[in-house]
């Protein structure tokens, strides 16, 4: 396979700022408490009473915010997340980072105002954004304005799309996004993650909490004032408490997990696909940076404090169908930029005005431009690894079917039918592997929240039906067999 030493180095460097953190996190996921020594040596673990740890995590989070870092606090319960979010908001209000004179109350007693970061907790398919997406559960937004009637104008934190939330939806289905449970932040990536960990937490929670941050992940372990059957009462070293948590798991090993464990942990689509998405975005940003350097030579645009916001809004425009180069050329040519304190900020404002159009002008539409180079090669290598992973998992299901595979029907004996059947099985196992579906009775489990996972879920559900119909066909009905894809590295069958 293309994955060689250079590719692995790219993966580790892109996923985490420190080279040791990627392999160490996988050891934690596997239940190896000795991996915590690396976190301890890097001063990532601290311990104390519950109040001390909450205060320390909040204090460090505020420092992250004032430094412009995207940070999140991870806790064990929704009630604690609401309490800590309220404390964090008070810190932001005190620093004039959030407006507190005109606010709306939420269902958990917290309040939101202009500048707050919030999370929506219920799908609303009637509230659509440009491009066809809608307000979804777990989406994060920044509050831009509150009307006298209580309607909030919000901007999607990741994609930049804007919409309005009505007062009833805000009161019932909105929460502050400053602190959340491990379950709520699963799939989210930030600059810094700070986790308040209790002795009652499970390994799965710790793994998620310590893998959200690209730059830094820290554990604030409650070690005093607890009475726990494994560690007893009194004061305990933070590392010992955390090691006891990592050494146990809240889930029994299922047949599906055994299937997944038969392949290298690092090859999981739950790992590879997010890395691939991040690498593709990085590839896009490299291309954009080169284009800006060409269109605005000698401006030192990359050092402009508003450069990151400019990159984000150009990316959003391109996703909406705008041709990147023509858009940049148009906003640069509007008026001279000489004397501007922040060229990036001026361009951002000009682009923002153009995005008020519901659709891009037809003369600006074009296919997205892509960059070449080492990052693009890395994306290609990941694509091959993902294809190999899908193929191997499908073949493993065919040779040693787990209980849930009964819904797919038996593997056909005819070569052409078998090839078609395996393509559908690949879709199913890819969904299970990507979203860690562990149910043994249903191939794809319950419908997920979020537009991306739901689209994949619908594809997998259809693939189950198609696979079952294929097994009911006669060999004479089959189309000529297509050549089977090249298999990835062979691994022993469990």
Phi, psi and omega per residue, in radians:
X1 nan 2.814 -3.080
X2 -1.191 -0.426 -3.081
X3 -1.061 1.908 3.102
X4 -2.156 -2.904 -3.101
X5 -1.010 -0.693 -3.117
X6 -1.157 -0.701 -3.122
X7 -1.126 -0.732 3.125
X8 -1.112 -0.676 3.128
X9 -1.110 -0.716 3.092
X10 -1.061 -0.761 -3.132
X11 -1.044 -0.855 -3.076
X12 -1.163 -0.718 -3.107
X13 -1.174 -0.631 -3.100
X14 -1.328 -0.614 -3.080
X15 -1.265 -0.777 -3.124
X16 -2.323 2.689 3.141
X17 -1.279 -0.451 3.134
X18 -1.874 2.429 -3.040
X19 -1.141 -0.545 -3.055
X20 -1.355 -0.318 -2.926
X21 -1.264 -0.629 3.122
X22 -1.079 -0.972 3.098
X23 -1.071 -0.634 3.136
X24 -1.129 -0.681 -3.135
X25 -1.153 -0.628 3.099
X26 -1.184 -0.569 3.072
X27 -1.184 -0.664 3.066
X28 -1.093 -0.764 3.133
X29 -1.048 -0.602 3.130
X30 -1.417 -0.089 3.097
X31 1.595 0.441 3.136
X32 -1.697 1.766 -3.086
X33 -1.197 -0.324 -3.136
X34 -1.151 -0.338 3.108
X35 -1.120 -0.398 -3.122
X36 -1.176 -0.358 3.114
X37 -1.007 -0.627 -3.138
X38 -1.166 -0.690 3.094
X39 -1.162 -0.694 -3.125
X40 -1.149 -0.719 3.133
X41 -1.130 -0.462 3.136
X42 -1.664 0.254 3.109
X43 1.019 0.666 3.118
X44 -1.611 -0.145 -3.043
X45 -2.100 2.263 3.056
X46 -2.385 2.755 -3.076
X47 -2.399 2.827 3.120
X48 2.892 -2.890 3.127
X49 -1.259 2.942 3.136
X50 -1.019 -0.843 -3.113
X51 -1.118 -0.690 3.126
X52 -1.106 -0.751 -3.090
X53 -1.224 -0.689 3.087
X54 -1.097 -0.741 -3.136
X55 -1.165 -0.729 -3.125
X56 -1.149 -0.767 3.139
X57 -1.115 -0.733 3.137
X58 -1.137 -0.758 -3.129
X59 -1.055 -0.796 -3.134
X60 -1.188 -0.602 3.093
X61 -1.100 -0.724 3.116
X62 -1.083 -0.713 3.086
X63 -1.052 -0.716 3.091
X64 -1.055 -0.786 -3.102
X65 -1.096 -0.778 -3.119
X66 -1.193 -0.371 3.087
X67 -1.535 0.023 3.107
X68 1.445 0.278 -3.140
X69 -1.538 2.549 3.021
X70 -1.491 1.886 -3.024
X71 -2.247 2.686 3.104
X72 -2.424 2.574 3.033
X73 -1.786 2.305 -3.099
X74 -1.994 2.227 -3.112
X75 -2.303 -3.138 -2.985
X76 -1.622 -0.381 -3.078
X77 -2.340 2.753 3.096
X78 -1.143 -0.626 -3.141
X79 -1.115 -0.739 3.124
X80 -1.192 -0.617 3.095
X81 -1.101 -0.714 3.122
X82 -1.148 -0.732 3.141
X83 -1.115 -0.818 -3.101
X84 -1.196 -0.630 3.085
X85 -1.084 -0.691 3.106
X86 -1.100 -0.747 3.112
X87 -1.111 -0.703 3.136
X88 -1.140 -0.722 3.135
X89 -1.086 -0.692 3.108
X90 -1.057 -0.659 3.099
X91 -1.128 -0.727 -3.139
X92 -1.178 -0.681 3.097
X93 -1.088 -0.744 -3.132
X94 -1.090 -0.441 -3.137
X95 -1.738 0.199 3.121
X96 1.040 0.524 3.082
X97 -1.635 -0.277 3.141
X98 -2.372 2.436 -3.118
X99 -1.483 2.395 -3.035
X100 -2.215 0.133 -3.123
X101 -1.526 -0.549 3.108
X102 -2.143 1.886 -3.019
X103 -2.343 2.944 3.033
X104 -2.188 2.459 -3.128
X105 -1.504 2.505 3.139
X106 -1.827 3.008 -3.071
X107 -1.157 -0.425 -3.117
X108 -1.635 0.147 3.120
X109 1.631 -0.246 3.079
X110 -1.300 2.955 -3.137
X111 -2.272 2.707 3.082
X112 -2.211 2.613 3.071
X113 -2.499 -3.091 3.132
X114 -1.056 2.309 -3.130
X115 1.746 -0.300 -3.128
X116 -1.221 2.595 3.003
X117 -1.738 2.190 -3.035
X118 -2.217 2.910 3.065
X119 -2.252 2.337 3.067
X120 -1.525 2.436 -2.996
X121 -2.043 0.242 3.077
X122 -2.641 2.376 3.075
X123 -1.110 2.410 3.045
X124 -2.337 1.589 -3.070
X125 -1.246 -0.220 3.091
X126 -1.437 -0.263 -3.136
X127 -1.785 1.574 -3.039
X128 -1.718 2.732 3.116
X129 -2.019 2.866 3.046
X130 -0.968 2.353 -3.102
X131 1.753 -0.170 3.042
X132 1.729 -0.125 3.108
X133 -1.318 2.978 -3.120
X134 -2.415 2.955 3.098
X135 -1.161 2.133 -3.009
X136 -2.144 2.738 3.052
X137 -1.024 2.350 3.128
X138 1.339 0.045 3.013
X139 -1.199 2.525 3.125
X140 -1.949 2.486 -3.031
X141 -2.426 2.762 2.995
X142 -1.914 2.293 3.140
X143 -1.365 2.104 -3.125
X144 -1.681 -0.578 -3.102
X145 -2.800 2.658 3.025
X146 -2.185 2.165 -3.135
X147 -1.406 2.849 3.087
X148 -1.015 -0.450 3.131
X149 -1.479 -0.092 3.095
X150 1.733 -0.005 3.081
X151 -1.278 2.394 -3.126
X152 -1.877 2.275 2.960
X153 -1.590 2.161 -3.031
X154 -2.250 2.740 3.136
X155 -2.195 2.264 -3.121
X156 -1.099 2.246 -3.051
X157 -1.105 -0.678 -3.046
X158 -1.565 -0.781 -2.996
X159 -1.774 -0.279 3.077
X160 1.493 -0.091 3.123
X161 -1.142 2.598 -3.093
X162 -2.037 2.603 3.054
X163 -2.782 -3.092 3.096
X164 -2.143 2.481 3.081
X165 -1.936 2.275 -3.096
X166 -1.389 2.833 -3.056
X167 -1.038 -0.631 -3.126
X168 -1.179 -0.777 3.122
X169 -1.089 -0.732 3.135
X170 -1.059 -0.785 -3.079
X171 -1.164 -0.505 -3.006
X172 -1.865 -0.457 -2.938
X173 -2.344 0.410 3.127
X174 -2.171 2.482 3.068
X175 -2.384 2.773 2.983
X176 -1.184 2.578 -3.033
X177 -1.862 0.263 -3.049
X178 -1.336 -0.535 3.106
X179 -2.382 2.580 -3.097
X180 -2.733 2.894 3.087
X181 -1.363 2.882 3.102
X182 -1.057 -0.649 3.112
X183 -1.097 -0.686 -3.082
X184 -1.243 -0.547 -3.081
X185 -1.624 -0.019 -3.141
X186 -1.057 2.228 -3.081
X187 1.626 -0.185 3.139
X188 -1.595 2.491 3.093
X189 -2.169 2.270 -3.139
X190 -2.280 3.115 3.055
X191 -1.280 -0.812 -3.041
X192 -2.368 2.338 3.051
X193 -2.122 2.314 3.135
X194 -2.185 2.039 -3.009
X195 -1.928 2.233 3.010
X196 -1.628 2.016 -2.959
X197 -1.984 2.293 3.107
X198 -1.805 2.673 3.094
X199 -1.033 -0.349 3.136
X200 -1.442 -0.143 -3.136
X201 -1.203 2.795 3.123
X202 -1.855 2.879 -3.114
X203 -0.980 -0.723 -3.107
X204 -1.020 -0.691 3.115
X205 -1.148 -0.752 -3.137
X206 -1.109 -0.749 -3.139
X207 -1.033 -0.841 3.139
X208 -1.084 -0.804 -3.073
X209 -1.094 -0.592 -3.066
X210 -1.657 0.218 3.115
X211 -2.243 0.242 -3.137
X212 -1.480 -0.474 -3.025
X213 -1.621 2.308 3.059
X214 -1.277 -0.726 -3.026
X215 -1.624 -0.579 -2.987
X216 -2.843 2.392 3.039
X217 -2.314 2.258 -3.074
X218 -2.312 2.592 3.137
X219 -2.003 2.251 3.077
X220 -1.958 1.740 -2.928
X221 -1.680 2.222 3.078
X222 -1.360 1.963 -3.032
X223 -2.054 -0.186 -3.115
X224 -2.147 2.706 3.093
X225 1.257 0.416 3.130
X226 -2.053 2.745 3.058
X227 -2.311 1.733 -2.996
X228 -2.182 2.428 -3.075
X229 -1.080 -0.450 -3.100
X230 -1.540 -0.638 -3.050
X231 -1.962 -0.089 3.106
X232 1.340 -2.661 -3.114
X233 -2.002 3.008 3.076
X234 1.656 -2.804 -3.084
X235 -1.699 2.326 -3.116
X236 -2.312 2.642 3.064
X237 -1.070 2.400 -3.106
X238 -1.034 -0.694 -3.126
X239 -1.103 -0.661 -3.132
X240 -1.183 -0.713 3.122
X241 -1.120 -0.785 -3.131
X242 -1.143 -0.658 3.117
X243 -1.114 -0.667 3.110
X244 -1.116 -0.625 3.119
X245 -1.199 -0.805 -3.089
X246 -1.145 -0.522 -3.096
X247 -1.283 -0.213 3.119
X248 -2.066 2.903 3.133
X249 -2.385 2.650 3.119
X250 -1.588 -0.129 -3.099
X251 -2.008 2.361 2.979
X252 -1.266 2.598 3.131
X253 -1.192 2.104 -3.133
X254 -1.730 2.974 3.112
X255 -1.101 -0.611 3.118
X256 -1.145 -0.737 3.118
X257 -1.156 -0.616 3.086
X258 -1.124 -0.679 3.083
X259 -1.062 -0.785 -3.141
X260 -1.166 -0.653 -3.104
X261 -1.222 -0.286 3.135
X262 -1.172 -0.379 3.104
X263 -1.865 2.809 -3.127
X264 -0.996 2.373 -3.115
X265 -1.004 -0.650 -3.051
X266 -1.235 -0.283 -3.129
X267 -1.511 -0.037 -3.134
X268 -1.019 2.453 3.089
X269 -1.161 -0.396 3.048
X270 -1.129 -0.405 3.073
X271 -1.668 -0.852 -2.997
X272 -1.194 -0.748 -3.035
X273 -1.165 -0.770 3.061
X274 -1.080 -0.643 3.092
X275 -1.124 -0.708 3.129
X276 -1.100 -0.735 3.127
X277 -1.113 -0.749 3.122
X278 -1.125 -0.720 -3.132
X279 -1.157 -0.671 3.101
X280 -1.110 -0.700 3.087
X281 -1.137 -0.705 3.111
X282 -1.099 -0.699 3.099
X283 -1.068 -0.739 3.090
X284 -1.084 -0.764 -3.122
X285 -1.124 -0.645 3.088
X286 -1.080 -0.773 3.118
X287 -1.100 -0.710 3.124
X288 -1.142 -0.741 -3.135
X289 -1.062 -0.741 3.127
X290 -1.126 -0.661 -3.138
X291 -1.187 -0.712 3.102
X292 -1.144 -0.682 3.095
X293 -1.075 -0.645 -3.133
X294 -1.258 -0.731 -3.082
X295 -1.367 -0.473 -3.126
X296 -2.275 1.155 -3.106
X297 -1.143 2.490 3.046
X298 1.304 0.281 -3.093
X299 -1.741 -0.097 -3.109
X300 0.920 0.728 -3.040
X301 -1.106 -0.569 -3.054
X302 -1.181 -0.361 3.112
X303 -1.605 -0.020 3.129
X304 -1.208 2.289 3.140
X305 -0.985 -0.454 -3.122
X306 -1.623 0.149 -3.074
X307 -1.101 -0.736 -3.113
X308 -1.097 -0.699 3.104
X309 -1.145 -0.622 3.094
X310 -1.123 -0.782 3.108
X311 -1.031 -0.751 -3.107
X312 -1.101 -0.764 -3.074
X313 -1.294 -0.554 3.058
X314 -1.167 -0.719 3.090
X315 -1.061 -0.766 3.114
X316 -1.062 -0.759 3.140
X317 -1.084 -0.741 -3.136
X318 -1.127 -0.667 3.099
X319 -1.137 -0.464 3.111
X320 -1.443 -0.110 3.093
X321 1.973 -0.029 3.120
X322 -1.296 2.455 3.015
X323 -1.319 2.150 -2.999
X324 -1.063 -0.872 -3.049
X325 -1.161 -0.765 -3.125
X326 -1.155 -0.638 3.103
X327 -1.117 -0.808 3.138
X328 -1.094 -0.756 3.127
X329 -1.061 -0.674 -3.103
X330 -1.183 -0.788 -3.083
X331 -1.303 -0.506 3.076
X332 -1.192 -0.634 -3.076
X333 -1.434 -0.120 -3.090
X334 -0.987 -0.938 3.122
X335 -2.626 2.734 3.127
X336 -1.034 2.538 -3.140
X337 -1.714 0.034 -3.131
X338 -1.067 2.270 3.096
X339 1.578 -0.095 3.134
X340 -1.203 2.318 3.103
X341 -1.141 -0.638 3.130
X342 -2.416 1.785 3.127
X343 -1.096 -0.691 -3.133
X344 -1.075 -0.685 -3.133
X345 -1.195 -0.689 3.109
X346 -1.111 -0.805 3.138
X347 -1.128 -0.669 3.103
X348 -1.040 -0.777 -3.126
X349 -1.125 -0.727 -3.131
X350 -1.151 -0.717 3.124
X351 -1.175 -0.690 -3.120
X352 -1.046 -0.688 3.111
X353 -1.110 -0.715 -3.136
X354 -1.190 -0.534 -3.132
X355 -1.271 -0.121 3.048
X356 -1.156 -0.354 3.056
X357 -1.166 2.368 -3.132
X358 -1.083 -0.576 3.087
X359 -2.384 2.660 3.130
X360 -1.204 2.590 3.049
X361 -0.979 2.531 -3.065
X362 -1.071 -0.540 -3.104
X363 -1.276 -0.196 3.135
X364 -1.748 -0.133 -3.088
X365 -1.292 2.520 3.100
X366 -2.964 2.951 3.084
X367 -1.224 2.539 3.125
X368 -1.040 2.432 3.052
X369 -1.478 2.596 -3.108
X370 -2.225 2.726 3.125
X371 -1.675 2.820 3.022
X372 -2.066 3.057 -3.134
X373 2.081 -2.905 -3.032
X374 -1.099 -0.629 -3.138
X375 -1.202 -0.708 3.085
X376 -1.090 -0.688 3.084
X377 -1.123 -0.628 3.104
X378 -1.129 -0.723 3.092
X379 -1.064 -0.760 3.114
X380 -1.066 -0.730 3.132
X381 -1.117 -0.699 3.107
X382 -1.131 -0.674 3.101
X383 -1.025 -0.710 3.126
X384 -1.199 -0.687 3.106
X385 -1.144 -0.679 3.116
X386 -1.143 -0.753 3.119
X387 -1.101 -0.702 3.112
X388 -1.123 -0.729 3.128
X389 -1.065 -0.811 3.135
X390 -1.029 -0.787 -3.114
X391 -1.115 -0.770 -3.109
X392 -1.129 -0.752 -3.137
X393 -1.117 -0.716 3.125
X394 -1.114 -0.745 3.114
X395 -1.123 -0.620 3.132
X396 -1.189 -0.651 3.068
X397 -1.116 -0.693 -3.130
X398 -1.163 -0.660 -3.077
X399 -1.476 -0.509 -3.113
X400 -2.515 1.332 -2.986
X401 -1.122 2.261 2.992
X402 -1.320 2.968 -3.070
X403 -0.989 -0.687 -3.075
X404 -1.166 -0.344 -3.072
X405 -1.274 -0.145 3.104
X406 -1.015 -0.542 -3.136
X407 -1.196 -0.288 -3.135
X408 -1.477 -0.253 -3.033
X409 1.441 2.873 -3.125
X410 -1.267 2.643 3.088
X411 -1.052 2.232 3.136
X412 -1.122 2.587 3.092
X413 -1.398 -0.532 3.121
X414 -1.178 2.361 -3.035
X415 -1.086 -0.755 -3.113
X416 -1.171 -0.755 3.119
X417 -1.154 -0.664 3.136
X418 -1.097 -0.729 3.140
X419 -1.074 -0.788 3.128
X420 -1.128 -0.697 3.139
X421 -1.113 -0.751 -3.126
X422 -1.116 -0.579 3.126
X423 -1.117 -0.666 3.094
X424 -1.232 -0.678 3.117
X425 -1.100 -0.635 3.096
X426 -1.015 -0.733 3.134
X427 -1.085 -0.702 -3.119
X428 -1.209 -0.873 -3.084
X429 -1.196 -0.515 3.099
X430 -1.146 -0.708 3.099
X431 -1.142 -0.788 -3.142
X432 -1.078 -0.737 -3.094
X433 -1.235 -0.681 -3.098
X434 -1.201 -0.720 -3.041
X435 -1.884 0.267 3.023
X436 0.891 0.964 3.066
X437 -1.394 2.139 -3.036
X438 -1.996 0.028 -3.140
X439 -1.105 2.471 -3.129
X440 -1.708 -0.175 -3.032
X441 -1.821 -0.329 -3.085
X442 -2.289 2.277 -3.088
X443 -1.009 -0.563 -3.074
X444 -2.158 -0.070 3.061
X445 1.280 -2.830 -3.108
X446 -1.350 2.682 3.107
X447 -1.060 2.382 3.137
X448 -1.511 3.032 2.993
X449 -1.726 2.798 -3.134
X450 1.636 2.433 -3.046
X451 -1.189 -0.675 -3.129
X452 -1.121 -1.005 3.107
X453 -1.024 -0.646 -3.112
X454 -1.153 -0.668 3.094
X455 -1.081 -0.786 3.112
X456 -1.138 -0.668 3.117
X457 -1.064 -0.814 -3.134
X458 -1.079 -0.687 3.092
X459 -1.086 -0.790 -3.126
X460 -1.143 -0.701 3.125
X461 -1.084 -0.747 3.091
X462 -1.129 -0.645 -3.135
X463 -1.119 -0.610 3.079
X464 -1.048 -0.812 -3.127
X465 -1.127 -0.742 -3.131
X466 -1.146 -0.746 3.129
X467 -1.043 -0.729 -3.136
X468 -1.150 -0.685 3.119
X469 -1.177 -0.609 3.124
X470 -1.063 -0.705 -3.111
X471 -1.190 -0.270 -3.133
X472 -1.652 -0.039 -3.138
X473 -1.421 2.759 2.979
X474 -1.507 2.569 3.126
X475 -0.935 -0.565 -3.111
X476 -1.178 -0.341 3.131
X477 -1.414 -0.245 -3.010
X478 -1.300 2.543 3.022
X479 -1.288 2.807 3.085
X480 -0.969 2.432 -3.061
X481 -1.165 2.308 3.019
X482 -1.441 2.699 3.124
X483 -1.102 2.350 -3.130
X484 -1.191 2.497 3.112
X485 -1.144 2.649 3.128
X486 -1.138 2.264 -3.111
X487 -1.267 2.680 3.077
X488 -1.375 -2.965 3.130
X489 -0.971 2.360 -3.126
X490 -1.327 2.339 3.109
X491 -2.171 2.600 -3.127
X492 -1.101 2.456 3.071
X493 -1.309 2.353 -3.108
X494 -1.179 nan nan
